[in-house]
């Protein structure tokens, strides 16, 4: 995407931007409603986040092992 701006002009807003902002907004509202009605979901979300971060670190370490030798 090229931005050809004249001196002092504002960049144009892409036509997809409202949809790009609204989709995560709807998702976050739905997630908030799920958390209101099922508080145990928060425990699974936090545990899943830690497991995902751990798996990513494990894979990075596994890949870096080749460069150390």
SVG drawing of the C-alpha trace seen along z (x, -y; Angstrom):
<svg xmlns="http://www.w3.org/2000/svg" viewBox="-24 -21 53 51">
<polyline fill="none" stroke="black" stroke-width="0.4" points="0.0,0.0 1.5,-3.3 0.9,-6.5 1.2,-9.5 0.6,-12.3 0.7,-16.0 2.2,-18.3 -0.3,-18.8 -2.9,-16.3 -4.3,-13.4 -3.9,-9.8 -7.1,-8.0 -8.8,-5.5 -8.8,-2.0 -12.4,-0.9 -11.8,2.4 -10.9,0.7 -14.4,0.6 -14.8,4.4 -11.3,5.0 -12.1,3.1 -15.7,4.5 -14.8,8.2 -12.5,8.3 -14.9,6.1 -17.8,8.6 -15.4,11.4 -14.4,9.7 -18.0,8.9 -18.9,12.6 -15.9,13.7 -16.9,11.3 -20.4,12.7 -19.1,16.3 -16.8,15.3 -19.8,13.8 -21.8,17.0 -18.9,19.5 -16.2,18.2 -14.3,21.5 -13.6,20.6 -11.1,18.0 -9.0,20.7 -8.8,22.7 -7.9,19.6 -5.1,18.7 -3.8,22.2 -4.0,22.5 -2.1,19.3 0.7,20.5 0.8,23.8 1.0,22.1 3.8,19.8 5.6,22.8 5.2,24.7 6.5,21.8 9.5,21.5 10.1,25.2 10.0,25.1 12.3,22.1 14.8,23.8 14.6,27.0 15.3,25.0 18.2,23.1 19.8,26.3 21.0,26.8 22.8,23.4 24.7,24.0 26.5,27.2"/>
</svg>
